[in-house]
Amino acid sequence: MTTIKIDIKELEFGSIEQKESVLLRSKILREPLGLNFNDEELLSEDSNYHLGAFYQNHLAGILLLKPMNIKEVKMRQVAVAQDMQKMGVGKQLVHFSEKFAIEKGYKTICLHARKSALLFYLKLNYCIEGNEFIEVGIPHYKMTKKL
């Protein structure tokens, strides 16, 4: 795997970059499953932290952190552009999100990992909690990591 240097920053909700990230998430995560975002769903993300990864000033990846309570945040909607996959973008995004969460005072990150991404999260020291379940029509696992 080749690792490239990326810049990661929080995206302001409603900004052009955040809206661009919705297109990336849709293309990578939703369209292959025949799903689309609806306006209500997208508006509810205003309380999430939107973390964007940029390579040469182009959006390469996105990750959302949704506060669950004062100690736990949920990682969701992790997507890396097709042409940027296998280059360390996702790994760098996850590491950045962990540091970001610690700075915000969170103690734990949880997530629902697609079965196809299970090994990725296991390598980053996330632990499986419970059994496989179906979400958006495909197998997932709940995973957590203490920060």
Secondary structure as GFF3:
##gff-version 3
##sequence-region A 1 147
A	DSSP	beta_strand	7	11	.	.	.	ID=ss1
A	DSSP	alpha_helix	16	25	.	.	.	ID=ss2
A	DSSP	pi_helix	26	30	.	.	.	ID=ss3
A	DSSP	three_ten_helix	31	33	.	.	.	ID=ss4
A	DSSP	alpha_helix	39	43	.	.	.	ID=ss5
A	DSSP	three_ten_helix	44	47	.	.	.	ID=ss6
A	DSSP	beta_strand	49	55	.	.	.	ID=ss7
A	DSSP	beta_strand	58	67	.	.	.	ID=ss8
A	DSSP	beta_strand	72	80	.	.	.	ID=ss9
A	DSSP	three_ten_helix	82	84	.	.	.	ID=ss10
A	DSSP	alpha_helix	89	103	.	.	.	ID=ss11
A	DSSP	beta_strand	108	114	.	.	.	ID=ss12
A	DSSP	three_ten_helix	115	117	.	.	.	ID=ss13
A	DSSP	alpha_helix	118	123	.	.	.	ID=ss14
A	DSSP	beta_strand	127	135	.	.	.	ID=ss15
A	DSSP	beta_strand	138	146	.	.	.	ID=ss16
###
